Amino acid sequence: MIPAFPHAQPVEGLIGGLMIGIAAAIMLLGLGRIAGVSGLAARATGLADSGAPRNIAIAFIIGLPVGALITSLLSGGAPARFPSIGLLLIAGLIVGFGTRLGSGCTSGHGVCGVSRLSPRSLLATALFMGSGFATVAVLRLAGAI
C-alpha cells in the first residue's frame, strides 16, 4: 500500500498498462495502424473512410466495454455510477468534439503517439495532462472533491 494513496493498485495498474501497450503494439506492428479509440470508433461507425479495416475497428470498439464487463465480473468490481444519463451523453459529445478538433484522443496521442515521439502527440498529451491537473485543482478549490 502507498501511504498517500491508500486505494492505489499499482500491480493492477502495471498489468493494465502492459496490456494496453501490447494491444497498441499488435495493432501497429500487425496492421500498421494506430490504436486510437476515436479513430477506430469513427471507422467502426462509418464516419471515417480510412484507417483500420472496418471489421477490426468494430471488434476493437466492442471489445472495450465487453472486456471491462468481464474484468468487473471476475474481480467483483464496483458498478459504475453516473449522475445522469443526460450528463453522460453531453460529456461524451464534448469529448468526441475534442477528439476531432485535436485529431485524436488520449489513447492515440498518449499511448501510440508519445511512444513514437510524435511532436504533435507530445504537445497534445501535455495539454491533456495539464487540463486534467487544472480541472482537479479547480474542483478541489471549489470543494467539489
C-alpha positions in Angstrom: 0.0 0.0 0.0 1.2 3.5 -0.8 0.6 5.8 2.3 -0.5 8.9 0.3 -2.8 6.7 -1.9 -4.4 4.1 0.3 -6.6 2.8 -2.5 -3.9 2.6 -5.2 -3.5 -0.6 -7.0 0.0 -0.4 -8.6 0.2 -4.0 -9.6 -3.1 -3.9 -11.4 -2.2 -0.6 -13.0 1.1 -2.1 -14.3 -0.7 -5.1 -15.7 -3.3 -2.9 -17.3 -0.7 -0.6 -18.8 1.2 -3.6 -20.2 -2.0 -4.9 -21.8 -2.7 -1.5 -23.4 0.9 -1.4 -24.7 0.7 -4.9 -26.1 -2.6 -4.1 -27.8 -1.2 -0.9 -29.3 2.0 -2.8 -30.5 -0.1 -5.6 -32.1 -2.2 -3.0 -33.9 0.8 -1.0 -35.1 3.1 -4.0 -36.0 0.3 -6.2 -37.3 -1.8 -3.7 -39.2 0.4 -0.7 -39.5 -2.4 1.4 -37.8 -2.5 3.4 -34.6 -4.8 2.0 -31.9 -6.5 5.4 -31.2 -10.0 4.8 -29.9 -11.6 7.9 -31.5 -10.3 6.9 -34.9 -11.4 3.3 -34.5 -14.8 4.4 -33.3 -15.1 6.7 -36.3 -14.1 3.9 -38.6 -16.5 1.4 -36.9 -19.5 3.8 -37.2 -18.7 4.7 -40.8 -17.7 8.3 -40.0 -14.2 7.7 -41.4 -13.4 6.0 -44.7 -9.7 5.4 -43.9 -7.9 3.6 -41.2 -8.0 0.0 -39.9 -10.3 -2.4 -41.7 -13.9 -1.8 -40.5 -14.3 -5.3 -39.0 -11.2 -4.8 -36.9 -12.4 -1.4 -35.8 -15.8 -2.8 -34.8 -14.2 -5.7 -32.9 -11.9 -3.3 -31.1 -14.7 -1.0 -30.1 -17.0 -3.8 -29.0 -14.1 -5.4 -27.1 -13.6 -2.3 -24.9 -16.9 -2.5 -22.9 -17.1 -6.3 -23.1 -13.5 -6.6 -21.7 -14.4 -4.1 -18.9 -17.5 -6.1 -18.1 -15.7 -9.4 -18.0 -13.0 -7.9 -15.8 -15.6 -6.4 -13.4 -17.5 -9.7 -13.2 -14.4 -11.7 -12.5 -13.0 -9.3 -9.9 -16.2 -8.3 -8.2 -15.6 -4.7 -9.2 -17.9 -1.9 -8.1 -20.7 -0.9 -10.5 -20.2 2.3 -12.4 -22.4 5.2 -11.2 -23.2 8.3 -13.2 -25.1 11.5 -12.1 -27.4 11.1 -15.1 -27.5 9.6 -18.5 -28.0 13.1 -20.0 -24.9 14.4 -18.4 -23.0 11.3 -19.6 -24.2 11.9 -23.2 -23.3 15.6 -23.1 -19.8 14.7 -21.7 -19.4 12.1 -24.5 -20.3 14.7 -27.2 -17.9 17.2 -25.8 -15.1 14.6 -25.7 -16.0 13.5 -29.2 -15.8 17.1 -30.4 -12.4 17.5 -28.7 -11.0 14.3 -30.3 -12.0 15.5 -33.8 -10.6 19.0 -33.0 -7.3 17.5 -31.7 -7.0 15.0 -34.5 -7.1 12.1 -32.0 -7.8 11.1 -28.4 -5.7 10.3 -25.4 -5.1 6.7 -26.5 -4.0 7.7 -29.9 -1.8 10.6 -28.9 -0.8 9.5 -25.4 -0.1 5.8 -25.9 0.8 5.5 -29.6 2.0 9.0 -30.5 4.2 9.5 -27.5 5.8 6.1 -27.9 6.7 7.2 -31.5 8.0 10.6 -30.2 5.5 12.4 -32.4 5.8 16.1 -31.7 2.1 16.7 -32.2 1.3 13.9 -29.8 3.8 15.1 -27.2 2.1 18.5 -27.3 -1.4 17.1 -27.3 -0.6 14.8 -24.3 0.9 17.7 -22.4 -2.3 19.6 -23.0 -4.5 16.7 -21.9 -2.5 16.2 -18.7 -2.3 20.0 -18.0 -6.1 20.3 -18.5 -6.7 17.4 -16.1 -4.4 18.8 -13.5 -6.1 22.2 -13.8 -9.6 20.7 -13.6 -8.7 18.8 -10.4 -7.2 21.9 -8.8 -10.3 24.0 -9.6 -12.7 21.3 -8.3 -10.6 21.0 -5.1 -10.6 24.7 -4.6 -14.4 24.7 -5.2 -14.8 21.9 -2.6 -16.4 19.6 -5.2 -13.8 16.8 -4.5 
